[in-house]
Amino acid sequence: MTEAIGSTATPESGRPADATEGALDSQTKKKRGGKRGKKGPFARMGLFYRQVIAELRKVVWPNRSDLMSYTTVVIVFVAVMIGIVTVIDWGFTELVKYVFG
């Protein structure tokens, strides 16, 4: 396919085509070390726990009235589902008794 004269198309990241090969080699060499590779296992665990605590501080915890309403909704939903499953189970039991008698 031929390109029009004066096309604005450039190589992948805007660098000349011959410069991309050398840049890729240097990028792969830089990726080997990194900050995470230099820390020991205990330092990484400490960082992890510090990040967990920082995220938990961002959480908006429900107040007591919200918690009570959420708990009530869950208990009512579970009770309704138990009733539905019980009725369906009883129905299948009676059907099997009738068929196999």
Distance bins in CASP14 RR format, pairs under 12 A and 6 or more apart:
PFRMAT RR
TARGET T0000
AUTHOR 0000-0000-0000
RMODE 2
METHOD distances of the structure
MODEL  1
1 7 0 0 0 0 0 1 0 0 0 0 0
1 9 0 0 0 0 0 1 0 0 0 0 0
2 9 0 0 0 0 0 1 0 0 0 0 0
3 9 1 0 0 1 0 0 0 0 0 0 0
3 10 0 0 0 0 0 1 0 0 0 0 0
8 14 0 0 0 0 0 1 0 0 0 0 0
9 17 0 0 0 0 0 1 0 0 0 0 0
10 16 0 0 0 0 1 0 0 0 0 0 0
10 17 0 0 0 0 1 0 0 0 0 0 0
10 19 0 0 0 0 0 1 0 0 0 0 0
10 20 0 0 0 0 0 1 0 0 0 0 0
11 17 1 0 1 0 0 0 0 0 0 0 0
11 18 0 0 0 0 1 0 0 0 0 0 0
11 19 0 0 0 0 1 0 0 0 0 0 0
11 20 1 0 1 0 0 0 0 0 0 0 0
11 21 0 0 0 0 0 1 0 0 0 0 0
11 23 0 0 0 0 0 1 0 0 0 0 0
11 24 0 0 0 0 0 1 0 0 0 0 0
12 19 0 0 0 0 0 1 0 0 0 0 0
12 20 1 0 0 1 0 0 0 0 0 0 0
12 21 0 0 0 0 0 1 0 0 0 0 0
12 23 0 0 0 0 0 1 0 0 0 0 0
12 24 0 0 0 0 0 1 0 0 0 0 0
13 19 0 0 0 0 1 0 0 0 0 0 0
13 20 1 0 0 1 0 0 0 0 0 0 0
13 23 0 0 0 0 1 0 0 0 0 0 0
13 24 0 0 0 0 0 1 0 0 0 0 0
13 27 0 0 0 0 0 1 0 0 0 0 0
14 20 0 0 0 0 1 0 0 0 0 0 0
14 23 0 0 0 0 0 1 0 0 0 0 0
15 21 0 0 0 0 1 0 0 0 0 0 0
15 22 0 0 0 0 1 0 0 0 0 0 0
15 23 1 0 0 1 0 0 0 0 0 0 0
15 24 0 0 0 0 0 1 0 0 0 0 0
15 27 0 0 0 0 0 1 0 0 0 0 0
16 22 0 0 0 0 0 1 0 0 0 0 0
16 23 0 0 0 0 0 1 0 0 0 0 0
17 23 0 0 0 0 0 1 0 0 0 0 0
18 24 0 0 0 0 0 1 0 0 0 0 0
19 25 0 0 0 0 0 1 0 0 0 0 0
19 26 0 0 0 0 0 1 0 0 0 0 0
20 26 0 0 0 0 0 1 0 0 0 0 0
20 27 0 0 0 0 0 1 0 0 0 0 0
21 27 0 0 0 0 0 1 0 0 0 0 0
21 28 0 0 0 0 0 1 0 0 0 0 0
22 28 0 0 0 0 0 1 0 0 0 0 0
22 29 0 0 0 0 0 1 0 0 0 0 0
23 29 0 0 0 0 0 1 0 0 0 0 0
23 30 0 0 0 0 0 1 0 0 0 0 0
24 30 0 0 0 0 0 1 0 0 0 0 0
24 31 0 0 0 0 0 1 0 0 0 0 0
25 31 0 0 0 0 0 1 0 0 0 0 0
26 32 0 0 0 0 0 1 0 0 0 0 0
31 37 0 0 0 0 0 1 0 0 0 0 0
32 38 0 0 0 0 0 1 0 0 0 0 0
33 39 0 0 0 0 0 1 0 0 0 0 0
35 43 0 0 0 0 0 1 0 0 0 0 0
35 44 0 0 0 0 0 1 0 0 0 0 0
35 47 0 0 0 0 0 1 0 0 0 0 0
36 43 0 0 0 0 1 0 0 0 0 0 0
36 44 1 0 0 1 0 0 0 0 0 0 0
36 47 0 0 0 0 1 0 0 0 0 0 0
36 48 0 0 0 0 0 1 0 0 0 0 0
37 43 0 0 0 0 0 1 0 0 0 0 0
37 44 0 0 0 0 1 0 0 0 0 0 0
38 44 0 0 0 0 0 1 0 0 0 0 0
39 45 0 0 0 0 1 0 0 0 0 0 0
39 46 0 0 0 0 1 0 0 0 0 0 0
39 47 1 0 0 1 0 0 0 0 0 0 0
39 48 0 0 0 0 0 1 0 0 0 0 0
40 46 0 0 0 0 0 1 0 0 0 0 0
40 47 0 0 0 0 1 0 0 0 0 0 0
41 47 0 0 0 0 0 1 0 0 0 0 0
41 48 0 0 0 0 0 1 0 0 0 0 0
42 48 0 0 0 0 0 1 0 0 0 0 0
42 49 0 0 0 0 0 1 0 0 0 0 0
43 49 0 0 0 0 0 1 0 0 0 0 0
43 50 0 0 0 0 0 1 0 0 0 0 0
44 50 0 0 0 0 0 1 0 0 0 0 0
44 51 0 0 0 0 0 1 0 0 0 0 0
45 51 0 0 0 0 0 1 0 0 0 0 0
45 52 0 0 0 0 0 1 0 0 0 0 0
46 52 0 0 0 0 1 0 0 0 0 0 0
46 53 0 0 0 0 0 1 0 0 0 0 0
46 54 0 0 0 0 0 1 0 0 0 0 0
47 53 0 0 0 0 0 1 0 0 0 0 0
47 54 0 0 0 0 0 1 0 0 0 0 0
48 54 0 0 0 0 0 1 0 0 0 0 0
48 55 0 0 0 0 0 1 0 0 0 0 0
49 55 0 0 0 0 0 1 0 0 0 0 0
49 56 0 0 0 0 0 1 0 0 0 0 0
50 56 0 0 0 0 0 1 0 0 0 0 0
50 57 0 0 0 0 0 1 0 0 0 0 0
51 57 0 0 0 0 0 1 0 0 0 0 0
51 58 0 0 0 0 0 1 0 0 0 0 0
52 58 0 0 0 0 0 1 0 0 0 0 0
52 59 0 0 0 0 0 1 0 0 0 0 0
53 59 0 0 0 0 0 1 0 0 0 0 0
60 66 0 0 0 0 0 1 0 0 0 0 0
61 67 0 0 0 0 1 0 0 0 0 0 0
62 68 0 0 0 0 1 0 0 0 0 0 0
62 69 0 0 0 0 1 0 0 0 0 0 0
62 70 1 0 0 1 0 0 0 0 0 0 0
62 71 0 0 0 0 0 1 0 0 0 0 0
63 69 0 0 0 0 0 1 0 0 0 0 0
63 70 0 0 0 0 0 1 0 0 0 0 0
64 70 0 0 0 0 0 1 0 0 0 0 0
64 71 0 0 0 0 0 1 0 0 0 0 0
65 71 0 0 0 0 0 1 0 0 0 0 0
65 72 0 0 0 0 0 1 0 0 0 0 0
66 72 0 0 0 0 0 1 0 0 0 0 0
66 73 0 0 0 0 0 1 0 0 0 0 0
67 73 0 0 0 0 0 1 0 0 0 0 0
67 74 0 0 0 0 0 1 0 0 0 0 0
68 74 0 0 0 0 0 1 0 0 0 0 0
68 75 0 0 0 0 0 1 0 0 0 0 0
69 75 0 0 0 0 0 1 0 0 0 0 0
69 76 0 0 0 0 0 1 0 0 0 0 0
70 76 0 0 0 0 0 1 0 0 0 0 0
70 77 0 0 0 0 0 1 0 0 0 0 0
71 77 0 0 0 0 0 1 0 0 0 0 0
71 78 0 0 0 0 0 1 0 0 0 0 0
72 78 0 0 0 0 0 1 0 0 0 0 0
72 79 0 0 0 0 0 1 0 0 0 0 0
73 79 0 0 0 0 0 1 0 0 0 0 0
73 80 0 0 0 0 0 1 0 0 0 0 0
74 80 0 0 0 0 0 1 0 0 0 0 0
74 81 0 0 0 0 0 1 0 0 0 0 0
75 81 0 0 0 0 0 1 0 0 0 0 0
75 82 0 0 0 0 0 1 0 0 0 0 0
76 82 0 0 0 0 0 1 0 0 0 0 0
76 83 0 0 0 0 0 1 0 0 0 0 0
77 83 0 0 0 0 0 1 0 0 0 0 0
77 84 0 0 0 0 0 1 0 0 0 0 0
78 84 0 0 0 0 0 1 0 0 0 0 0
78 85 0 0 0 0 0 1 0 0 0 0 0
79 85 0 0 0 0 0 1 0 0 0 0 0
79 86 0 0 0 0 0 1 0 0 0 0 0
80 86 0 0 0 0 0 1 0 0 0 0 0
80 87 0 0 0 0 0 1 0 0 0 0 0
81 87 0 0 0 0 0 1 0 0 0 0 0
81 88 0 0 0 0 0 1 0 0 0 0 0
82 88 0 0 0 0 0 1 0 0 0 0 0
82 89 0 0 0 0 0 1 0 0 0 0 0
83 89 0 0 0 0 1 0 0 0 0 0 0
83 90 0 0 0 0 1 0 0 0 0 0 0
84 90 0 0 0 0 0 1 0 0 0 0 0
84 91 0 0 0 0 0 1 0 0 0 0 0
85 91 0 0 0 0 0 1 0 0 0 0 0
85 92 0 0 0 0 0 1 0 0 0 0 0
86 92 0 0 0 0 0 1 0 0 0 0 0
86 93 0 0 0 0 0 1 0 0 0 0 0
87 93 0 0 0 0 0 1 0 0 0 0 0
87 94 0 0 0 0 0 1 0 0 0 0 0
88 94 0 0 0 0 0 1 0 0 0 0 0
88 95 0 0 0 0 0 1 0 0 0 0 0
89 95 0 0 0 0 0 1 0 0 0 0 0
89 96 0 0 0 0 0 1 0 0 0 0 0
90 96 0 0 0 0 0 1 0 0 0 0 0
90 97 0 0 0 0 0 1 0 0 0 0 0
91 97 0 0 0 0 1 0 0 0 0 0 0
91 98 0 0 0 0 1 0 0 0 0 0 0
91 99 0 0 0 0 0 1 0 0 0 0 0
92 98 0 0 0 0 0 1 0 0 0 0 0
92 99 0 0 0 0 0 1 0 0 0 0 0
92 100 0 0 0 0 0 1 0 0 0 0 0
93 99 0 0 0 0 0 1 0 0 0 0 0
93 100 0 0 0 0 0 1 0 0 0 0 0
93 101 0 0 0 0 0 1 0 0 0 0 0
94 100 0 0 0 0 0 1 0 0 0 0 0
94 101 0 0 0 0 0 1 0 0 0 0 0
95 101 0 0 0 0 0 1 0 0 0 0 0
END
